[in-house]
Amino acid sequence: MKLLAGLPLEERIAAIGTGLFVLLGGILVAIQLQLNSHTLQQQDATYGQQVSQLIAAQVRFDTFNNEAVSLNATLQEIIGSPHISHARIIGLDGEILVAANSDQPIPKTSYRSEIAYDKSVIGYCEIFLNPSLADERETTLLFSSLALLFAASLLCYIFLRLGASNVSNIFKDIVQRIETGQDAPDYLHNDAYGSLLIQLFGERKIVEEPQPTTLLPSTVIAIRINDWSGLARQVDKLILEQIARQLQQCVEAVAERTMLPWEPAPGGFDITFTAEEFDASTAADSLVIAELLLRMQALVDQQRLREGKIPFAIGIGIGEVIPPSTNTQLRQPTLMSQLGALAKQQANFYASATQQNSFMASDKFIQHWTLANVLEDPIQHENVRGVLMVKQLKAPYSDIVEQHFQAILKNS
């Protein structure tokens, strides 16, 4: 440990970890070499015994008087194999009758088989395996194991060094956060590191952030001028512009009173509810605003603020898209982004189809927001499927319309 005292923390972690890995790996390599050596010895024993039995079977019918030359040739052929270094025929009294030797030293381990003739043992065949081949195999296994251990140790050092660098970066981040007065890093586990963060930064305050709203504007009140006829003259166009200005004044007054945004649109104006404002109460408010607009326009007609007698009607359509489930909103963000445009298109269609200065809302809209008790005798429109034509609201909603109406007149 004194040798590593002068090294940085990252280097010490990597060096100690690699040293332990090499020690453990060395023990495993030694065990593996011992097992391999035992396996090779068993293989050599099996091979040597089989070869000695084959030679014994080959010479068992030969005699020791006349076939000495033949046996010598056989043994010379046997030691020509690189695996066998010595072979010999031994008599019953231990005398070497025929032998074939190579330049290799005689090993201590031999493999002997009996030479039987007419159910009697007449001698023995003994062979010695080449000791240099066994040494070469053990050397090869040793160097290959050491090479693998070195490569594994190098990878172990690299991974430990990278891991130690990451740990060092974590502590550098903590120091920087303390110096700059930032909050503690995110860490959810209750361990020693988590306790350290609590001691340094204190208990983390859990702030519940509001969930982002994925639903875009989904309710639109469209105001359109309908039923134009005979607009061929220039004076008719001037009258159209004047009516549009009067209608804009109505929309401005109502939108300002109800604190909702409005915008010009082709042929009229749009009032839009945002997703945060849209609920059951604002669904009823949309009906209140629709009737308030009609009363404002009726007031304009009664005071004869427009010139000429060109027939027209103010159509008000309530377009909406029922908010789908949260899972649907998360799974189909592209569809969610189109809800605002769909609601506006629906509102424009209803406003264009509305007649007799009334307003339209879909039957699904009324049922979903349970607004049947708001309406006074809703009439099914004969030309538009699934749409109600509404002319008046029940109390107290009619009273709310009257209050807004009187407030606008008082301020104008």
QUIBELHU-V169086 format. One record per helix or strand. SS is the DSSP state (H for helix, E for strand). FROM is the first residue (numbers start at 1). LEN is the number of residues. Records with the same first field share a line. If there is no record, write none. Layout:
SS->FROM-LEN  FROM-LEN
This chain:
H->9-51  68-12  131-50  192-10  234-25  280-23  326-6  333-5  339-15  363-6  372-3  397-15
E->84-7  96-6  111-7  120-10  219-8  262-4  268-6  313-8  359-4  375-1  379-2  387-4  393-1
